[in-house]
């Protein structure tokens, strides 16, 4: 099925563009538990010797170059113009053959590369799962840090957009990111022998905007075809679920300031389509908890996710 037809599968209960704005605000919202670390401080681009450049090319029309900053005791990338994939491979002695593409969040303006990327991938590799952090291309933001911070503050103060955006047009706006995800799946399958990965057992997990990309890849990613997906504090608006939709794992905190009041239509949609779905609603945790250690049960999402993929046979070598 062509992309423009698959785009029509998405039928959201709320305007998609409002959800995207909420996600971009979420990436910049200082969480109370880490308020003392919420200052954005420019840093040098970290060494990424294992990052593999994907074949999707540079972001069309981009003028600002990739930049990095620290915040919340973690590191973030922005103005990503060239997509990369970084492998985190397990000890061959315990490798299961399953793999997960990890999509960090950040409202398509930044990427939480450490908390929602590298740390997740390392933890998965320790469980015997090959993990691949996707640094996907982002919407352009001001090159100057002070200007970027001003633009973020303006987003907070601006009224919510009123006109409804057609869902198909909204997904077309994610075309570069969906292309990056497709290229990541294709690369892993091409090199599956080298990386000891079963090409039929490659899943995807995303956080906030990364969760949106994970869902968009499932609905409109054509040949990507994730074997299973994880939606971690992403929007849970209803969709039209394909007959071959993969098993879905979703996790959200009840006090998430952006997505906790939008219902669980996504879960209902998956169940109505008789596709496997597991949903964890944590009492507390806010937005963006990722791999940060917190005194809330939301910290347990990772262990729950690992038990879930184990239930689906992903921690045992295929025979």
Secondary structure, DSSP 8 states (H G I E B T S, - for coil): --HHHHHTT---SS-HHHHHHHHHHHHH---GGGGGG---EEE-----TTEEE-TT-S-TT--S--EEEEETTEEEEES--S-EEEEE---TTT--S-EEEEE--STTTEE-TIIIIIHHHHHHHHTT-EEEEEE-------SSHHHHHHHHHHHHHS----S---HHHHHHTTHHHHHHHHHHHHHHHHTHHHHT--TT-EEEEEETHHHHHHHHHHHH-TT---SEEEEES---------TT--EEEEEEETT-TTTTTS--HHHHHHHHTT--EEEEEESS--S--TT---SSGGGGHHHHHHHHHHHTTTTS---
